[in-house]
Amino acid sequence: MYNEGMFDASSGMMTGLIVFLVALAVFFIVLFYKWGYSCGMNSKSIVLPLIVTFLLGGIL
């Protein structure tokens, strides 16, 4: 019973962490899209792969 309770708590924290990372990634994507449109297309094409790599690294 004790182990099940710990597992529920850790999985809940893990879910919260993933949701937080996704929200953070979406926020940065929106921010960089605004920067990309104001500064030009080059900065966006450099930044988006970095965001995708960060997001995948955070989930894995």
N, C-alpha and C positions, 0 to 999 in steps of 0.2 A: 504493500500500500504506500509506503514511504517513497519507494522508487517511482511509482506511477505519479505521485504528486510532484516530485522533482522534475520528471519528464514533461509534465504538463506546463510547469513554470518555465522550463528552458525553451520548450517549443513556442510558448507564448512570447517570450522575449525574442526568439529568433524571428517569428512572424513580424513582430513590431519593428525589429531592426531592418528586415527586408522592405517593409512598407516605408520606413523612414528613408532608406537608400533610394527607393524608387521615386518618392516625392522629391528628394533632393536632386536626383538626376533630371526629373521633369522640370524643376525650377531652373537648373543650369541650362538645359536645352532651350527653354523659352528665353532666358537671359542672353544666351549666345546667338540665338536666332535674331533677336533685336540688334545685337552688336553686329552680326553678319550683314543685316540689311543696311545698317548705317555706315559700316566700314568697307563693305564690298564682299564679293563671293569667296575670295581666297581664304579669309580667316575662318569662315564657316566650314569649308571643306577640310581644313586642318583640325578644327576643334571637335567636330562631330565624332570622328573615329576615336578620339581621346575619351569622350564621354561614354561611348559604347564600351570601350575597353575597361573603363573604371566601373561601369555598371555591372558588366559580366564578372569582373574580379570581386566586386562586393558580394554578388549573389553566390559565387563559387567559394 
